[in-house]
Amino acid sequence: MARPIILGNGEMHVGINDYGLVHDLYFPYVGLENHTIGKELRHKVGVWIDGQISWLDDANDWYLTFDYPHDSLVGHITARNEQMSVMLEFDDAVDSDLNVFMRSIHIINTASHEREIRLFMHQAFVIGDSRGNTDTAQYLPDNNAIMHYRGRRVFIVSGESDSEPFDQHTIGLFGIEGREGSWRDADDGELSDSSVEHGRVDSILRFVRTIGAHESARVRYWIAAGTSMRAALTAHKKMTEVGIDSRMLATASWWHEWLTPTVQASLRLPERWRKQFVISAMLLRAHMDNKGAVIASTDSSMLNYGRDAYAYCWPRDGAYVIWPLMRLGYREEIERFYDFCRRVMHPNGYLSHKYRADGALGSSWHTYVHGDRVAPPIQSDETALVVFSFCQYYHQHKHEALLNEYYSSLVKPMTDFLASFVDASTGLPQPSYDLWEEKFIVSTYTTAVTHATLLAAADLAEDAEDQESAVAWRSVAEDMYQAARHRLYSSERGCLRKGLLPTHDGAYENDDTIDMSSLFGAFMFGLYSIDDPEMTSSMQAARARFSQQTNVGFPRYEQDMYLRESADSDGNYWHITTLWYAQYLLEQNNVEAATDIIDWSHQHSYASGIMAEQIRPSNGYSTSIAPLAWSHAEFMATLLDYMASDRSDS
């Protein structure tokens, strides 16, 4: 299930699901400690009218739409129930300054007579994603609130309607001792006012309004978070003093200011792409933790089907995510990411597979042992791409302070590693895992990124007056370039190889799989020029192979089995790889074909602007997690390439 609305402030991060319910709530890191993970932890919303109750996740009763209409990370959801003649409108946000999730709920009575309408707001937590049974919930009468807590994670839940607090509440158990949850107490429209429970605990609030025919009322609801009871109550008190409306306005204003460079740039685009461009920038920022980690996706849906989700910082994803923001002139988020990378860097100078938002190593299925070879379980392109992107950032600003801050602590140790991580027999990078995390290989993509990084870092070394490193890194780069041009193109297939697979005794065999990363890496990082015949034939070979399915979408590579629907398919289409092809077309000045691809990617996004990882060929539906930050980053990068070509009037 996708998250059509994502909200966050760099510490508190909330994902709203297709039913309009809170399904992910991270605190105090983006992507770490999801306190509402799992189906039974949906924060249910129910409406009781004339003796009947309906919950928003009663799928046949409600029709929902999702949007970001305010040029800010304030989501708008409408939920219509024709049978009950009622409509709910939610304006949702995470406060820009306070760790508070806010919902302003407009209740509209669409019936032709006055009715009493009862709104129930339910919340369930497994605090710290512990899956344990020792959380506590208590009613705080002096604060008109419910407190959920475990250790140093505290949540204060409250709300009001026309300055009146909720009139009833229930605290109960769920998922243990045969209990479904306290939300079942609302079946008759009344709550029991139970005041405390511990274990797997949830709670529910009731708001009652009498609403005239075709009139409306508003309920304001919030969850304040803190690492202590005092901190959470301080945020709660602020909400009661100034009110949600004031904080919503302040949050929207913060986003308007932050988005200024993005909005200004969007005016150079065709109107149909502008909103998606702005939404993508907001979503990239929402996936950035304030301590520097850039999280791939906070959609926890994958945990329902696999062993893990995407709530980690892959240095590669992070470098691609910051790239469009860097081009737009943002600085604070960019430098936080580089600070994060140098904090987590291995003493030997490389970056590991992935990290948690607190900098700890993330889970991995990569091994140190590869037959008769021993090598760190890494994807060396991740280290290279971080250095390469920093070099671009430095040249964009040319501030000596950047060189003083990052050259010796990030650029030099990482580039020294890359220069040493070379197979003397081939002149190419030593095998590591490919960017898709599947094969232990000398990939064309990794070679292209590493070669470009060595040259870019050598230029930086000269500015840092480190001539010895500059000479050494250029020498390795030149040998790598010659070896790559000799080993990584298949004349039989007329296409760049995926790479070289290690066999034994230091030998390699060719992997001639057509992989879009090989083609993208080769032209984007300068291993081949756009006009080289090998580059031209490679793109033609890829287009011919994958056009068997469509004239637009691209999978990652031939016979990609990840989540594919059938053995007859080369795999699902990815926004990333498809947009890479659009970037190639723009380099070729083939604007019409590139525009078709951008339109395709835009049209295969959710109505709220969320972009998934993959698209099913059979029906064009999104699949896998949504949103994926990298998909949004490539969409923005492609549009920035479009703008750079001065085609904004097309």
ZIJO-V793530 format. One record per residue. N is the residue number from 1. RES is the residue in three letters. PHI is phi as a letter, one per 30 degrees, with the letter a starting at -180 (* if undefined). D_CENTER is the distance of its C-alpha to the mean C-alpha in whole Angstrom. Layout:
n = (N,N)
res = (RES,RES)
phi = (PHI,PHI)
d_center = (D_CENTER,D_CENTER)
//
This chain:
n = (1,2,3,4,5,6,7,8,9,10,11,12,13,14,15,16,17,18,19,20,21,22,23,24,25,26,27,28,29,30,31,32,33,34,35,36,37,38,39,40,41,42,43,44,45,46,47,48,49,50,51,52,53,54,55,56,57,58,59,60,61,62,63,64,65,66,67,68,69,70,71,72,73,74,75,76,77,78,79,80,81,82,83,84,85,86,87,88,89,90,91,92,93,94,95,96,97,98,99,100,101,102,103,104,105,106,107,108,109,110,111,112,113,114,115,116,117,118,119,120,121,122,123,124,125,126,127,128,129,130,131,132,133,134,135,136,137,138,139,140,141,142,143,144,145,146,147,148,149,150,151,152,153,154,155,156,157,158,159,160,161,162,163,164,165,166,167,168,169,170,171,172,173,174,175,176,177,178,179,180,181,182,183,184,185,186,187,188,189,190,191,192,193,194,195,196,197,198,199,200,201,202,203,204,205,206,207,208,209,210,211,212,213,214,215,216,217,218,219,220,221,222,223,224,225,226,227,228,229,230,231,232,233,234,235,236,237,238,239,240,241,242,243,244,245,246,247,248,249,250,251,252,253,254,255,256,257,258,259,260,261,262,263,264,265,266,267,268,269,270,271,272,273,274,275,276,277,278,279,280,281,282,283,284,285,286,287,288,289,290,291,292,293,294,295,296,297,298,299,300,301,302,303,304,305,306,307,308,309,310,311,312,313,314,315,316,317,318,319,320,321,322,323,324,325,326,327,328,329,330,331,332,333,334,335,336,337,338,339,340,341,342,343,344,345,346,347,348,349,350,351,352,353,354,355,356,357,358,359,360,361,362,363,364,365,366,367,368,369,370,371,372,373,374,375,376,377,378,379,380,381,382,383,384,385,386,387,388,389,390,391,392,393,394,395,396,397,398,399,400,401,402,403,404,405,406,407,408,409,410,411,412,413,414,415,416,417,418,419,420,421,422,423,424,425,426,427,428,429,430,431,432,433,434,435,436,437,438,439,440,441,442,443,444,445,446,447,448,449,450,451,452,453,454,455,456,457,458,459,460,461,462,463,464,465,466,467,468,469,470,471,472,473,474,475,476,477,478,479,480,481,482,483,484,485,486,487,488,489,490,491,492,493,494,495,496,497,498,499,500,501,502,503,504,505,506,507,508,509,510,511,512,513,514,515,516,517,518,519,520,521,522,523,524,525,526,527,528,529,530,531,532,533,534,535,536,537,538,539,540,541,542,543,544,545,546,547,548,549,550,551,552,553,554,555,556,557,558,559,560,561,562,563,564,565,566,567,568,569,570,571,572,573,574,575,576,577,578,579,580,581,582,583,584,585,586,587,588,589,590,591,592,593,594,595,596,597,598,599,600,601,602,603,604,605,606,607,608,609,610,611,612,613,614,615,616,617,618,619,620,621,622,623,624,625,626,627,628,629,630,631,632,633,634,635,636,637,638,639,640,641,642,643,644,645,646,647,648,649,650)
res = (MET,ALA,ARG,PRO,ILE,ILE,LEU,GLY,ASN,GLY,GLU,MET,HIS,VAL,GLY,ILE,ASN,ASP,TYR,GLY,LEU,VAL,HIS,ASP,LEU,TYR,PHE,PRO,TYR,VAL,GLY,LEU,GLU,ASN,HIS,THR,ILE,GLY,LYS,GLU,LEU,ARG,HIS,LYS,VAL,GLY,VAL,TRP,ILE,ASP,GLY,GLN,ILE,SER,TRP,LEU,ASP,ASP,ALA,ASN,ASP,TRP,TYR,LEU,THR,PHE,ASP,TYR,PRO,HIS,ASP,SER,LEU,VAL,GLY,HIS,ILE,THR,ALA,ARG,ASN,GLU,GLN,MET,SER,VAL,MET,LEU,GLU,PHE,ASP,ASP,ALA,VAL,ASP,SER,ASP,LEU,ASN,VAL,PHE,MET,ARG,SER,ILE,HIS,ILE,ILE,ASN,THR,ALA,SER,HIS,GLU,ARG,GLU,ILE,ARG,LEU,PHE,MET,HIS,GLN,ALA,PHE,VAL,ILE,GLY,ASP,SER,ARG,GLY,ASN,THR,ASP,THR,ALA,GLN,TYR,LEU,PRO,ASP,ASN,ASN,ALA,ILE,MET,HIS,TYR,ARG,GLY,ARG,ARG,VAL,PHE,ILE,VAL,SER,GLY,GLU,SER,ASP,SER,GLU,PRO,PHE,ASP,GLN,HIS,THR,ILE,GLY,LEU,PHE,GLY,ILE,GLU,GLY,ARG,GLU,GLY,SER,TRP,ARG,ASP,ALA,ASP,ASP,GLY,GLU,LEU,SER,ASP,SER,SER,VAL,GLU,HIS,GLY,ARG,VAL,ASP,SER,ILE,LEU,ARG,PHE,VAL,ARG,THR,ILE,GLY,ALA,HIS,GLU,SER,ALA,ARG,VAL,ARG,TYR,TRP,ILE,ALA,ALA,GLY,THR,SER,MET,ARG,ALA,ALA,LEU,THR,ALA,HIS,LYS,LYS,MET,THR,GLU,VAL,GLY,ILE,ASP,SER,ARG,MET,LEU,ALA,THR,ALA,SER,TRP,TRP,HIS,GLU,TRP,LEU,THR,PRO,THR,VAL,GLN,ALA,SER,LEU,ARG,LEU,PRO,GLU,ARG,TRP,ARG,LYS,GLN,PHE,VAL,ILE,SER,ALA,MET,LEU,LEU,ARG,ALA,HIS,MET,ASP,ASN,LYS,GLY,ALA,VAL,ILE,ALA,SER,THR,ASP,SER,SER,MET,LEU,ASN,TYR,GLY,ARG,ASP,ALA,TYR,ALA,TYR,CYS,TRP,PRO,ARG,ASP,GLY,ALA,TYR,VAL,ILE,TRP,PRO,LEU,MET,ARG,LEU,GLY,TYR,ARG,GLU,GLU,ILE,GLU,ARG,PHE,TYR,ASP,PHE,CYS,ARG,ARG,VAL,MET,HIS,PRO,ASN,GLY,TYR,LEU,SER,HIS,LYS,TYR,ARG,ALA,ASP,GLY,ALA,LEU,GLY,SER,SER,TRP,HIS,THR,TYR,VAL,HIS,GLY,ASP,ARG,VAL,ALA,PRO,PRO,ILE,GLN,SER,ASP,GLU,THR,ALA,LEU,VAL,VAL,PHE,SER,PHE,CYS,GLN,TYR,TYR,HIS,GLN,HIS,LYS,HIS,GLU,ALA,LEU,LEU,ASN,GLU,TYR,TYR,SER,SER,LEU,VAL,LYS,PRO,MET,THR,ASP,PHE,LEU,ALA,SER,PHE,VAL,ASP,ALA,SER,THR,GLY,LEU,PRO,GLN,PRO,SER,TYR,ASP,LEU,TRP,GLU,GLU,LYS,PHE,ILE,VAL,SER,THR,TYR,THR,THR,ALA,VAL,THR,HIS,ALA,THR,LEU,LEU,ALA,ALA,ALA,ASP,LEU,ALA,GLU,ASP,ALA,GLU,ASP,GLN,GLU,SER,ALA,VAL,ALA,TRP,ARG,SER,VAL,ALA,GLU,ASP,MET,TYR,GLN,ALA,ALA,ARG,HIS,ARG,LEU,TYR,SER,SER,GLU,ARG,GLY,CYS,LEU,ARG,LYS,GLY,LEU,LEU,PRO,THR,HIS,ASP,GLY,ALA,TYR,GLU,ASN,ASP,ASP,THR,ILE,ASP,MET,SER,SER,LEU,PHE,GLY,ALA,PHE,MET,PHE,GLY,LEU,TYR,SER,ILE,ASP,ASP,PRO,GLU,MET,THR,SER,SER,MET,GLN,ALA,ALA,ARG,ALA,ARG,PHE,SER,GLN,GLN,THR,ASN,VAL,GLY,PHE,PRO,ARG,TYR,GLU,GLN,ASP,MET,TYR,LEU,ARG,GLU,SER,ALA,ASP,SER,ASP,GLY,ASN,TYR,TRP,HIS,ILE,THR,THR,LEU,TRP,TYR,ALA,GLN,TYR,LEU,LEU,GLU,GLN,ASN,ASN,VAL,GLU,ALA,ALA,THR,ASP,ILE,ILE,ASP,TRP,SER,HIS,GLN,HIS,SER,TYR,ALA,SER,GLY,ILE,MET,ALA,GLU,GLN,ILE,ARG,PRO,SER,ASN,GLY,TYR,SER,THR,SER,ILE,ALA,PRO,LEU,ALA,TRP,SER,HIS,ALA,GLU,PHE,MET,ALA,THR,LEU,LEU,ASP,TYR,MET,ALA,SER,ASP,ARG,SER,ASP,SER)
phi = (*,d,c,d,b,b,b,l,b,j,b,c,b,b,c,c,d,d,c,i,c,d,b,b,b,c,a,c,b,d,i,b,i,d,d,b,d,j,e,d,c,e,d,d,b,b,b,c,b,h,i,b,c,b,c,e,d,d,e,d,c,b,c,c,b,b,a,c,d,c,h,a,d,b,d,b,b,c,b,c,b,d,d,c,h,b,b,c,b,c,c,b,a,c,e,d,c,c,d,b,c,b,b,c,c,c,c,c,d,c,d,c,b,d,b,d,c,c,c,c,c,c,b,b,b,c,d,i,h,d,h,c,b,b,d,b,b,b,d,c,d,d,c,h,a,c,c,c,a,a,h,c,b,b,b,c,c,a,l,a,b,h,i,c,d,e,c,b,a,b,c,a,c,b,i,b,h,i,c,d,k,d,d,d,d,d,e,c,i,b,c,d,i,d,c,a,a,b,j,c,c,b,a,b,c,b,b,c,b,c,b,d,e,h,c,b,b,b,c,c,b,a,b,c,c,a,c,a,d,d,d,d,d,d,d,d,d,e,d,d,d,c,i,d,e,d,d,d,d,d,d,d,d,d,d,e,d,d,d,e,d,d,d,d,d,d,d,d,c,e,e,d,c,d,d,d,d,d,d,d,d,d,d,d,d,d,c,c,d,d,c,j,d,c,d,d,a,c,d,d,e,e,d,d,b,b,d,a,b,c,d,b,c,d,e,d,e,e,d,d,d,d,e,d,d,d,d,d,j,d,b,e,d,d,d,d,d,d,d,d,d,d,d,c,e,d,e,d,j,c,c,d,e,a,b,d,d,d,j,d,d,d,d,a,c,c,c,d,c,b,i,c,c,b,a,d,d,b,c,d,d,d,d,d,d,d,d,e,d,d,e,d,d,d,d,d,c,h,c,d,d,d,d,d,d,c,d,d,c,b,d,d,d,d,d,e,d,d,d,d,d,b,d,d,d,c,i,c,e,d,e,b,d,d,d,d,i,c,c,d,a,c,d,d,d,d,d,d,d,d,e,d,d,e,d,d,d,d,d,d,e,d,d,d,h,c,d,d,d,e,d,d,d,d,d,d,d,d,d,d,d,d,d,d,d,d,c,c,c,c,d,d,c,i,a,d,d,d,l,c,c,d,c,a,h,i,d,b,b,d,c,c,e,d,b,d,d,d,d,d,e,d,d,d,c,i,d,b,d,d,c,d,e,d,d,d,d,d,d,d,d,d,d,d,d,d,d,d,c,a,c,b,d,b,d,d,a,d,h,d,c,d,i,d,d,a,d,d,c,d,j,d,d,c,e,e,d,d,d,e,d,d,d,d,d,d,d,d,i,c,d,d,d,d,d,d,d,d,d,d,d,d,d,c,c,d,e,d,j,d,c,d,d,b,b,d,d,d,b,i,d,d,b,i,d,a,d,c,e,d,e,d,d,d,d,d,d,d,d,d,d,d,d,d,c,h,c,d,c,d)
d_center = (15,12,10,12,12,9,11,11,14,12,14,14,11,12,11,14,15,17,20,19,19,17,15,13,14,13,16,17,14,10,9,13,16,14,18,18,16,18,20,23,21,20,22,24,26,29,32,36,38,42,42,39,35,32,28,25,24,28,26,30,31,28,26,23,21,18,18,17,20,21,19,17,14,17,16,20,21,24,25,29,31,35,37,36,37,34,31,28,26,23,21,19,17,16,19,18,21,22,20,20,19,21,22,25,27,29,32,34,37,37,41,44,45,44,42,41,37,36,32,30,27,26,24,24,22,22,22,20,19,23,24,27,30,31,29,31,31,34,35,36,39,39,35,35,32,31,29,27,27,27,28,26,24,25,24,27,27,29,30,32,34,37,37,38,36,35,38,37,35,35,33,33,32,30,30,33,36,36,34,32,31,32,31,34,36,35,37,40,39,40,38,40,39,39,38,36,35,34,32,29,29,28,29,30,31,34,34,37,38,41,40,43,43,40,39,36,35,32,30,28,26,24,23,23,22,24,24,28,30,31,28,26,30,30,27,28,31,30,28,32,34,32,30,27,28,28,25,23,25,24,21,21,23,21,18,21,22,19,18,21,21,18,21,24,22,21,25,26,24,25,25,23,20,20,18,15,15,15,12,10,11,11,7,7,9,8,5,8,11,15,16,14,11,8,6,4,3,6,8,11,13,13,16,18,19,18,18,15,11,8,8,9,10,11,13,13,9,10,13,12,9,12,14,14,14,17,19,19,21,18,19,19,15,16,19,17,15,18,20,17,18,22,22,20,22,25,28,29,26,24,20,19,17,14,14,14,13,16,17,19,19,16,18,19,21,23,26,29,31,32,35,37,35,33,30,27,24,22,20,22,20,17,20,22,19,18,22,22,19,21,24,23,22,25,27,26,27,30,30,32,31,27,30,31,28,26,29,30,28,25,26,29,29,26,28,31,29,28,32,33,31,33,35,38,40,37,36,32,30,30,28,25,22,21,17,17,18,21,24,26,27,28,26,26,23,23,27,26,23,25,28,27,26,29,31,28,29,32,32,31,33,36,35,35,38,38,40,40,36,36,39,38,34,35,38,35,33,36,37,34,34,37,36,33,35,38,36,33,34,36,39,39,36,36,32,30,30,27,29,31,31,33,36,39,41,39,39,36,36,34,31,32,29,27,24,22,20,24,25,22,22,26,26,23,24,28,29,31,32,31,34,35,37,35,31,33,34,31,29,32,32,28,29,32,30,27,29,31,28,27,28,24,21,21,20,19,23,26,26,22,23,19,19,22,24,27,29,30,27,25,22,19,18,15,14,13,17,18,17,19,22,22,21,24,26,26,27,30,31,30,29,29,28,25,25,25,22,20,21,21,17,17,19,17,14,15,17,15,13,10,9,9,10,14,17,20,23,25,24,21,19,15,15,12,9,8,6,4,4,7,9,8,10,12,13,14,16,18,19,20,22,23,24,26,28,29,29,28,31,30)
//
